Amino acid sequence: MPLTEAGIYAAALRLIDEDGVEALTMRKLAAALDANPMSLYHHVPNKEAVLRGVTRMVGAQFRTVTLQDAPWQERIRLLATDFRNLAHRHPKLLAYSFSHQPDFIQPDDPFWTTLTAIVAAAGVPQSEVSEIAALMVAVVIGVLTAELNGALHQWSTLKPHGPEADEDAADADPGSTSAAPEGPDQDHMFRLVMDTLITGLESRLTAGRDGPARRPLSQSA
């Protein structure tokens, strides 16, 4: 079967899902395709190009139910949830993209075009749509990165410090063998993040309607 860019990216994604980005090599990719390693270079120049192609392929597969008639709050929750589901379907690739490919979201990506349309529908001035959308993406990606690399779980099990925490520790049964805290329900944590983002945007929009004229984000202190 002749090699194609689409076939190369699909095979690379399977390998990444199994073993991670670091384990992917052009030689392993050629073996998975039952091809001569040198033949890959007629289609892709190097591993970095393969990774970018795989990321674009996965990004183009992003789908969400748009719910055009639903409130913008519901639409943005659904969009973020679908993006999270995509990240968890390909966690090793997306964790790499979040950290190493700041341009993995492009202006014509389905996720970005849908997000900016929802932000505009919420009533954000056109001059601020990209800035608000970018901040939302940054927050969501930060949370997803912490989910995928285990940091969210680790941080959530850290014991608090302070007088009250010290008193609780002093009152604890020294012979207790209670299990270590399991950490948060990550679905609940993600809903909490979205609640916070939506409430913040609602407050900003309300202040813009009811209060004095506010400066654009680029001019805010």
Secondary structure as the mmCIF struct_conf table of DSSP 4:
data_model
#
loop_
_struct_conf.conf_type_id
_struct_conf.id
_struct_conf.beg_label_comp_id
_struct_conf.beg_label_asym_id
_struct_conf.beg_label_seq_id
_struct_conf.end_label_comp_id
_struct_conf.end_label_asym_id
_struct_conf.end_label_seq_id
HELX_RH_AL_P HELX_RH_AL_P1 GLU A 5 ASP A 19
BEND BEND1 VAL A 21 VAL A 21
TURN_TY1_P TURN_TY1_P1 GLU A 22 ALA A 23
HELX_RH_AL_P HELX_RH_AL_P2 MET A 26 ALA A 32
TURN_TY1_P TURN_TY1_P2 LEU A 33 ASP A 34
BEND BEND2 ALA A 35 ALA A 35
HELX_RH_AL_P HELX_RH_AL_P3 PRO A 37 LEU A 40
TURN_TY1_P TURN_TY1_P3 TYR A 41 HIS A 43
BEND BEND3 PRO A 45 ASN A 46
HELX_RH_AL_P HELX_RH_AL_P4 LYS A 47 ALA A 60
TURN_TY1_P TURN_TY1_P4 GLN A 61 GLN A 61
TURN_TY1_P TURN_TY1_P5 GLN A 68 ASP A 69
BEND BEND4 ALA A 70 ALA A 70
HELX_RH_AL_P HELX_RH_AL_P5 TRP A 72 ARG A 89
BEND BEND5 HIS A 90 HIS A 90
HELX_RH_AL_P HELX_RH_AL_P6 PRO A 91 HIS A 100
TURN_TY1_P TURN_TY1_P6 PRO A 102 ASP A 103
BEND BEND6 ILE A 105 ILE A 105
TURN_TY1_P TURN_TY1_P7 PRO A 107 ASP A 108
HELX_RH_AL_P HELX_RH_AL_P7 PRO A 110 ALA A 121
TURN_TY1_P TURN_TY1_P8 ALA A 122 GLY A 123
HELX_RH_3T_P HELX_RH_3T_P1 GLN A 126 GLU A 128
HELX_RH_AL_P HELX_RH_AL_P8 VAL A 129 LEU A 148
TURN_TY1_P TURN_TY1_P9 ASN A 149 ASN A 149
BEND BEND7 GLY A 150 GLY A 150
HELX_RH_AL_P HELX_RH_AL_P9 ALA A 151 SER A 156
TURN_TY1_P TURN_TY1_P10 THR A 157 THR A 157
HELX_LH_PP_P HELX_LH_PP_P1 LEU A 158 PRO A 160
BEND BEND8 GLY A 162 GLY A 162
HELX_RH_AL_P HELX_RH_AL_P10 PRO A 163 ASP A 171
BEND BEND9 ALA A 172 ALA A 172
TURN_TY1_P TURN_TY1_P11 PRO A 174 GLY A 175
HELX_LH_PP_P HELX_LH_PP_P2 SER A 178 PRO A 181
HELX_RH_AL_P HELX_RH_AL_P11 GLN A 186 ASP A 210
BEND BEND10 GLY A 211 PRO A 212
HELX_RH_3T_P HELX_RH_3T_P2 LEU A 217 GLN A 219
#
